[in-house]
């Protein structure tokens, strides 16, 4: 409601059928104290009865909620979430079909390789029979899916630094997008503690640990980053904790301000150098 309507209710000055205007009034309005809004609405001529007031309020709030959901789903971090999931789906499907294609093509052609690369080589063949035409057509589908995955990856590499500059600088654009996708959005990721960020992507192992069937996982998808997998095994727990801690801070900065913070990247690099220096110190001590 507008400032001069706070004492008269969100419906002040609105026609009963103007749902969009009612949604905007509810979105932006507020009141300093509660009041008998149904009675005021009837007195103002907005509704003929208390029940009609609640019907109109219900319609306006549902419309407002629906608009909020649409706006949220169209947010940049949500688009990044869909892009990385689509990339993974296209990549996985291309590789699965490439395996099937290799088996099938091997019955028709000599020296058939494996993987997407072999499928792309088959695309250049000229079929001599209807059967060969079907195999080459499947190779074209594999090529299309692999190309789509490559283009989605390029899109993510361009867009992730715009959506989450600090997270992308630390993790790389693709891993940053995966963390956002696993969390369900940048805001959700920003609200997670670093310990949760550390094991994102390792949910199965975590549930097995909670059920007493396995040890606690030290890391999830962040293992794919060189900071973790490039550190010797005995130091990976420390590396994963340090990395996840800075990723958590980076996600919060990206969500709440969106401004790059070079100092946190320098701090992370220094911390990783310290952890990796242990290997050299241990080797020197053993000599």
TORKOL-4160 file (C-alpha; in steps of 0.2 Angstrom, whole numbers, padded with zeros to 4 digits, m for minus):
287
<pt num="1" X="0000" Y="0000" Z="0000"/>
<pt num="2" X="0006" Y="0018" Z="m0003"/>
<pt num="3" X="0012" Y="0028" Z="0012"/>
<pt num="4" X="m0004" Y="0038" Z="0013"/>
<pt num="5" X="m0015" Y="0022" Z="0013"/>
<pt num="6" X="m0007" Y="0014" Z="0027"/>
<pt num="7" X="m0021" Y="0018" Z="0039"/>
<pt num="8" X="m0034" Y="0014" Z="0027"/>
<pt num="9" X="m0028" Y="m0003" Z="0021"/>
<pt num="10" X="m0020" Y="m0011" Z="0006"/>
<pt num="11" X="m0036" Y="m0009" Z="m0004"/>
<pt num="12" X="m0037" Y="0010" Z="m0003"/>
<pt num="13" X="m0041" Y="0018" Z="m0020"/>
<pt num="14" X="m0042" Y="0001" Z="m0029"/>
<pt num="15" X="m0056" Y="m0006" Z="m0039"/>
<pt num="16" X="m0061" Y="m0023" Z="m0033"/>
<pt num="17" X="m0057" Y="m0032" Z="m0049"/>
<pt num="18" X="m0040" Y="m0024" Z="m0051"/>
<pt num="19" X="m0030" Y="m0040" Z="m0046"/>
<pt num="20" X="m0013" Y="m0033" Z="m0053"/>
<pt num="21" X="m0014" Y="m0017" Z="m0043"/>
<pt num="22" X="m0019" Y="m0026" Z="m0028"/>
<pt num="23" X="m0004" Y="m0038" Z="m0030"/>
<pt num="24" X="0007" Y="m0022" Z="m0031"/>
<pt num="25" X="m0001" Y="m0015" Z="m0015"/>
<pt num="26" X="0001" Y="m0030" Z="m0005"/>
<pt num="27" X="0020" Y="m0032" Z="m0011"/>
<pt num="28" X="0024" Y="m0015" Z="m0006"/>
<pt num="29" X="0013" Y="m0011" Z="0008"/>
<pt num="30" X="0013" Y="m0011" Z="0027"/>
<pt num="31" X="0005" Y="m0005" Z="0042"/>
<pt num="32" X="0011" Y="0001" Z="0059"/>
<pt num="33" X="m0003" Y="m0008" Z="0068"/>
<pt num="34" X="m0016" Y="m0021" Z="0065"/>
<pt num="35" X="m0034" Y="m0015" Z="0061"/>
<pt num="36" X="m0051" Y="m0022" Z="0057"/>
<pt num="37" X="m0047" Y="m0022" Z="0038"/>
<pt num="38" X="m0063" Y="m0031" Z="0033"/>
<pt num="39" X="m0074" Y="m0018" Z="0041"/>
<pt num="40" X="m0063" Y="m0004" Z="0033"/>
<pt num="41" X="m0064" Y="m0013" Z="0016"/>
<pt num="42" X="m0083" Y="m0013" Z="0017"/>
<pt num="43" X="m0084" Y="0005" Z="0023"/>
<pt num="44" X="m0073" Y="0010" Z="0009"/>
<pt num="45" X="m0084" Y="0001" Z="m0004"/>
<pt num="46" X="m0070" Y="m0011" Z="m0009"/>
<pt num="47" X="m0080" Y="m0026" Z="m0004"/>
<pt num="48" X="m0098" Y="m0029" Z="0000"/>
<pt num="49" X="m0095" Y="m0040" Z="0014"/>
<pt num="50" X="m0082" Y="m0048" Z="0025"/>
<pt num="51" X="m0082" Y="m0064" Z="0015"/>
<pt num="52" X="m0080" Y="m0055" Z="m0001"/>
<pt num="53" X="m0065" Y="m0045" Z="0006"/>
<pt num="54" X="m0057" Y="m0062" Z="0011"/>
<pt num="55" X="m0060" Y="m0069" Z="m0007"/>
<pt num="56" X="m0052" Y="m0053" Z="m0014"/>
<pt num="57" X="m0038" Y="m0054" Z="m0002"/>
<pt num="58" X="m0035" Y="m0072" Z="m0006"/>
<pt num="59" X="m0035" Y="m0069" Z="m0025"/>
<pt num="60" X="m0023" Y="m0055" Z="m0023"/>
<pt num="61" X="m0011" Y="m0064" Z="m0012"/>
<pt num="62" X="m0011" Y="m0080" Z="m0023"/>
<pt num="63" X="m0007" Y="m0068" Z="m0038"/>
<pt num="64" X="0007" Y="m0060" Z="m0028"/>
<pt num="65" X="0015" Y="m0077" Z="m0023"/>
<pt num="66" X="0014" Y="m0083" Z="m0041"/>
<pt num="67" X="0023" Y="m0068" Z="m0048"/>
<pt num="68" X="0036" Y="m0069" Z="m0034"/>
<pt num="69" X="0039" Y="m0087" Z="m0039"/>
<pt num="70" X="0041" Y="m0083" Z="m0057"/>
<pt num="71" X="0053" Y="m0069" Z="m0054"/>
<pt num="72" X="0063" Y="m0080" Z="m0043"/>
<pt num="73" X="0064" Y="m0094" Z="m0056"/>
<pt num="74" X="0070" Y="m0082" Z="m0069"/>
<pt num="75" X="0084" Y="m0075" Z="m0058"/>
<pt num="76" X="0102" Y="m0077" Z="m0065"/>
<pt num="77" X="0107" Y="m0090" Z="m0052"/>
<pt num="78" X="0092" Y="m0101" Z="m0056"/>
<pt num="79" X="0096" Y="m0100" Z="m0075"/>
<pt num="80" X="0114" Y="m0105" Z="m0070"/>
<pt num="81" X="0107" Y="m0120" Z="m0060"/>
<pt num="82" X="0097" Y="m0126" Z="m0075"/>
<pt num="83" X="0111" Y="m0123" Z="m0087"/>
<pt num="84" X="0123" Y="m0134" Z="m0077"/>
<pt num="85" X="0110" Y="m0148" Z="m0075"/>
<pt num="86" X="0106" Y="m0148" Z="m0093"/>
<pt num="87" X="0125" Y="m0148" Z="m0097"/>
<pt num="88" X="0127" Y="m0164" Z="m0086"/>
<pt num="89" X="0112" Y="m0172" Z="m0093"/>
<pt num="90" X="0118" Y="m0169" Z="m0111"/>
<pt num="91" X="0136" Y="m0175" Z="m0107"/>
<pt num="92" X="0130" Y="m0191" Z="m0098"/>
<pt num="93" X="0117" Y="m0195" Z="m0112"/>
<pt num="94" X="0130" Y="m0192" Z="m0126"/>
<pt num="95" X="0142" Y="m0204" Z="m0117"/>
<pt num="96" X="0129" Y="m0217" Z="m0114"/>
<pt num="97" X="0124" Y="m0217" Z="m0132"/>
<pt num="98" X="0142" Y="m0217" Z="m0138"/>
<pt num="99" X="0144" Y="m0233" Z="m0129"/>
<pt num="100" X="0129" Y="m0241" Z="m0137"/>
<pt num="101" X="0134" Y="m0234" Z="m0154"/>
<pt num="102" X="0152" Y="m0241" Z="m0152"/>
<pt num="103" X="0145" Y="m0259" Z="m0149"/>
<pt num="104" X="0133" Y="m0257" Z="m0164"/>
<pt num="105" X="0145" Y="m0249" Z="m0176"/>
<pt num="106" X="0158" Y="m0262" Z="m0172"/>
<pt num="107" X="0147" Y="m0275" Z="m0180"/>
<pt num="108" X="0147" Y="m0265" Z="m0197"/>
<pt num="109" X="0163" Y="m0256" Z="m0198"/>
<pt num="110" X="0181" Y="m0260" Z="m0195"/>
<pt num="111" X="0192" Y="m0251" Z="m0182"/>
<pt num="112" X="0178" Y="m0242" Z="m0173"/>
<pt num="113" X="0184" Y="m0233" Z="m0158"/>
<pt num="114" X="0174" Y="m0228" Z="m0142"/>
<pt num="115" X="0167" Y="m0212" Z="m0135"/>
<pt num="116" X="0161" Y="m0196" Z="m0142"/>
<pt num="117" X="0176" Y="m0194" Z="m0153"/>
<pt num="118" X="0173" Y="m0210" Z="m0162"/>
<pt num="119" X="0155" Y="m0205" Z="m0164"/>
<pt num="120" X="0161" Y="m0189" Z="m0172"/>
<pt num="121" X="0172" Y="m0199" Z="m0184"/>
<pt num="122" X="0157" Y="m0210" Z="m0189"/>
<pt num="123" X="0147" Y="m0194" Z="m0194"/>
<pt num="124" X="0159" Y="m0192" Z="m0209"/>
<pt num="125" X="0155" Y="m0209" Z="m0216"/>
<pt num="126" X="0144" Y="m0211" Z="m0231"/>
<pt num="127" X="0131" Y="m0225" Z="m0228"/>
<pt num="128" X="0129" Y="m0238" Z="m0241"/>
<pt num="129" X="0115" Y="m0247" Z="m0233"/>
<pt num="130" X="0099" Y="m0242" Z="m0223"/>
<pt num="131" X="0107" Y="m0251" Z="m0208"/>
<pt num="132" X="0123" Y="m0240" Z="m0209"/>
<pt num="133" X="0112" Y="m0225" Z="m0211"/>
<pt num="134" X="0103" Y="m0228" Z="m0195"/>
<pt num="135" X="0120" Y="m0231" Z="m0186"/>
<pt num="136" X="0127" Y="m0215" Z="m0193"/>
<pt num="137" X="0111" Y="m0206" Z="m0189"/>
<pt num="138" X="0114" Y="m0211" Z="m0170"/>
<pt num="139" X="0131" Y="m0205" Z="m0172"/>
<pt num="140" X="0124" Y="m0188" Z="m0177"/>
<pt num="141" X="0113" Y="m0187" Z="m0162"/>
<pt num="142" X="0128" Y="m0191" Z="m0150"/>
<pt num="143" X="0138" Y="m0177" Z="m0159"/>
<pt num="144" X="0123" Y="m0165" Z="m0157"/>
<pt num="145" X="0122" Y="m0169" Z="m0138"/>
<pt num="146" X="0140" Y="m0167" Z="m0135"/>
<pt num="147" X="0141" Y="m0151" Z="m0145"/>
<pt num="148" X="0126" Y="m0145" Z="m0134"/>
<pt num="149" X="0135" Y="m0149" Z="m0118"/>
<pt num="150" X="0151" Y="m0140" Z="m0125"/>
<pt num="151" X="0141" Y="m0125" Z="m0129"/>
<pt num="152" X="0132" Y="m0125" Z="m0112"/>
<pt num="153" X="0149" Y="m0126" Z="m0103"/>
<pt num="154" X="0155" Y="m0111" Z="m0113"/>
<pt num="155" X="0139" Y="m0102" Z="m0107"/>
<pt num="156" X="0142" Y="m0107" Z="m0089"/>
<pt num="157" X="0160" Y="m0101" Z="m0090"/>
<pt num="158" X="0154" Y="m0084" Z="m0097"/>
<pt num="159" X="0139" Y="m0082" Z="m0085"/>
<pt num="160" X="0145" Y="m0089" Z="m0068"/>
<pt num="161" X="0157" Y="m0075" Z="m0065"/>
<pt num="162" X="0143" Y="m0062" Z="m0068"/>
<pt num="163" X="0132" Y="m0071" Z="m0055"/>
<pt num="164" X="0145" Y="m0076" Z="m0042"/>
<pt num="165" X="0161" Y="m0067" Z="m0046"/>
<pt num="166" X="0170" Y="m0073" Z="m0030"/>
<pt num="167" X="0164" Y="m0091" Z="m0030"/>
<pt num="168" X="0169" Y="m0092" Z="m0048"/>
<pt num="169" X="0186" Y="m0085" Z="m0045"/>
<pt num="170" X="0189" Y="m0098" Z="m0031"/>
<pt num="171" X="0181" Y="m0113" Z="m0038"/>
<pt num="172" X="0181" Y="m0110" Z="m0057"/>
<pt num="173" X="0165" Y="m0106" Z="m0066"/>
<pt num="174" X="0159" Y="m0124" Z="m0068"/>
<pt num="175" X="0162" Y="m0130" Z="m0051"/>
<pt num="176" X="0154" Y="m0113" Z="m0044"/>
<pt num="177" X="0139" Y="m0117" Z="m0055"/>
<pt num="178" X="0138" Y="m0135" Z="m0048"/>
<pt num="179" X="0139" Y="m0129" Z="m0030"/>
<pt num="180" X="0125" Y="m0117" Z="m0033"/>
<pt num="181" X="0115" Y="m0131" Z="m0042"/>
<pt num="182" X="0118" Y="m0143" Z="m0028"/>
<pt num="183" X="0112" Y="m0130" Z="m0015"/>
<pt num="184" X="0097" Y="m0125" Z="m0025"/>
<pt num="185" X="0102" Y="m0107" Z="m0028"/>
<pt num="186" X="0115" Y="m0094" Z="m0023"/>
<pt num="187" X="0105" Y="m0088" Z="m0008"/>
<pt num="188" X="0103" Y="m0105" Z="m0001"/>
<pt num="189" X="0121" Y="m0109" Z="m0004"/>
<pt num="190" X="0126" Y="m0092" Z="0005"/>
<pt num="191" X="0116" Y="m0098" Z="0020"/>
<pt num="192" X="0124" Y="m0115" Z="0022"/>
<pt num="193" X="0138" Y="m0117" Z="0035"/>
<pt num="194" X="0155" Y="m0121" Z="0028"/>
<pt num="195" X="0154" Y="m0139" Z="0034"/>
<pt num="196" X="0139" Y="m0142" Z="0023"/>
<pt num="197" X="0147" Y="m0134" Z="0008"/>
<pt num="198" X="0162" Y="m0145" Z="0011"/>
<pt num="199" X="0152" Y="m0161" Z="0008"/>
<pt num="200" X="0139" Y="m0155" Z="m0005"/>
<pt num="201" X="0138" Y="m0169" Z="m0018"/>
<pt num="202" X="0143" Y="m0182" Z="m0006"/>
<pt num="203" X="0125" Y="m0185" Z="0001"/>
<pt num="204" X="0125" Y="m0204" Z="m0001"/>
<pt num="205" X="0141" Y="m0206" Z="0008"/>
<pt num="206" X="0135" Y="m0194" Z="0022"/>
<pt num="207" X="0119" Y="m0204" Z="0024"/>
<pt num="208" X="0129" Y="m0220" Z="0025"/>
<pt num="209" X="0139" Y="m0212" Z="0039"/>
<pt num="210" X="0124" Y="m0206" Z="0048"/>
<pt num="211" X="0117" Y="m0224" Z="0047"/>
<pt num="212" X="0134" Y="m0231" Z="0054"/>
<pt num="213" X="0139" Y="m0239" Z="0038"/>
<pt num="214" X="0153" Y="m0228" Z="0033"/>
<pt num="215" X="0166" Y="m0216" Z="0039"/>
<pt num="216" X="0162" Y="m0197" Z="0038"/>
<pt num="217" X="0166" Y="m0190" Z="0021"/>
<pt num="218" X="0179" Y="m0177" Z="0020"/>
<pt num="219" X="0173" Y="m0168" Z="0004"/>
<pt num="220" X="0160" Y="m0169" Z="m0009"/>
<pt num="221" X="0161" Y="m0161" Z="m0026"/>
<pt num="222" X="0175" Y="m0149" Z="m0021"/>
<pt num="223" X="0186" Y="m0164" Z="m0023"/>
<pt num="224" X="0187" Y="m0160" Z="m0041"/>
<pt num="225" X="0196" Y="m0144" Z="m0038"/>
<pt num="226" X="0215" Y="m0144" Z="m0039"/>
<pt num="227" X="0216" Y="m0137" Z="m0021"/>
<pt num="228" X="0209" Y="m0153" Z="m0014"/>
<pt num="229" X="0214" Y="m0167" Z="m0026"/>
<pt num="230" X="0231" Y="m0160" Z="m0029"/>
<pt num="231" X="0235" Y="m0160" Z="m0011"/>
<pt num="232" X="0242" Y="m0176" Z="m0003"/>
<pt num="233" X="0229" Y="m0188" Z="0005"/>
<pt num="234" X="0234" Y="m0185" Z="0023"/>
<pt num="235" X="0232" Y="m0166" Z="0021"/>
<pt num="236" X="0216" Y="m0167" Z="0010"/>
<pt num="237" X="0204" Y="m0165" Z="0025"/>
<pt num="238" X="0213" Y="m0149" Z="0030"/>
<pt num="239" X="0213" Y="m0143" Z="0012"/>
<pt num="240" X="0194" Y="m0147" Z="0010"/>
<pt num="241" X="0190" Y="m0137" Z="0026"/>
<pt num="242" X="0200" Y="m0122" Z="0022"/>
<pt num="243" X="0193" Y="m0122" Z="0004"/>
<pt num="244" X="0175" Y="m0124" Z="0009"/>
<pt num="245" X="0177" Y="m0110" Z="0022"/>
<pt num="246" X="0182" Y="m0098" Z="0009"/>
<pt num="247" X="0169" Y="m0104" Z="m0003"/>
<pt num="248" X="0156" Y="m0101" Z="0010"/>
<pt num="249" X="0162" Y="m0083" Z="0013"/>
<pt num="250" X="0163" Y="m0080" Z="m0006"/>
<pt num="251" X="0145" Y="m0086" Z="m0008"/>
<pt num="252" X="0139" Y="m0074" Z="0005"/>
<pt num="253" X="0148" Y="m0060" Z="m0002"/>
<pt num="254" X="0141" Y="m0064" Z="m0020"/>
<pt num="255" X="0123" Y="m0065" Z="m0014"/>
<pt num="256" X="0123" Y="m0050" Z="m0002"/>
<pt num="257" X="0135" Y="m0038" Z="m0012"/>
<pt num="258" X="0140" Y="m0046" Z="m0028"/>
<pt num="259" X="0157" Y="m0036" Z="m0027"/>
<pt num="260" X="0174" Y="m0045" Z="m0030"/>
<pt num="261" X="0185" Y="m0046" Z="m0015"/>
<pt num="262" X="0203" Y="m0050" Z="m0020"/>
<pt num="263" X="0209" Y="m0051" Z="m0002"/>
<pt num="264" X="0199" Y="m0067" Z="0001"/>
<pt num="265" X="0207" Y="m0076" Z="m0014"/>
<pt num="266" X="0224" Y="m0071" Z="m0008"/>
<pt num="267" X="0220" Y="m0077" Z="0010"/>
<pt num="268" X="0215" Y="m0094" Z="0002"/>
<pt num="269" X="0230" Y="m0095" Z="m0009"/>
<pt num="270" X="0241" Y="m0092" Z="0007"/>
<pt num="271" X="0232" Y="m0105" Z="0017"/>
<pt num="272" X="0234" Y="m0118" Z="0003"/>
<pt num="273" X="0252" Y="m0114" Z="0002"/>
<pt num="274" X="0254" Y="m0117" Z="0020"/>
<pt num="275" X="0245" Y="m0134" Z="0020"/>
<pt num="276" X="0255" Y="m0140" Z="0005"/>
<pt num="277" X="0271" Y="m0134" Z="0013"/>
<pt num="278" X="0269" Y="m0148" Z="0026"/>
<pt num="279" X="0273" Y="m0161" Z="0013"/>
<pt num="280" X="0290" Y="m0153" Z="0010"/>
<pt num="281" X="0293" Y="m0151" Z="0028"/>
<pt num="282" X="0289" Y="m0169" Z="0032"/>
<pt num="283" X="0300" Y="m0175" Z="0018"/>
<pt num="284" X="0315" Y="m0164" Z="0024"/>
<pt num="285" X="0312" Y="m0171" Z="0042"/>
<pt num="286" X="0313" Y="m0189" Z="0036"/>
<pt num="287" X="0330" Y="m0186" Z="0027"/>
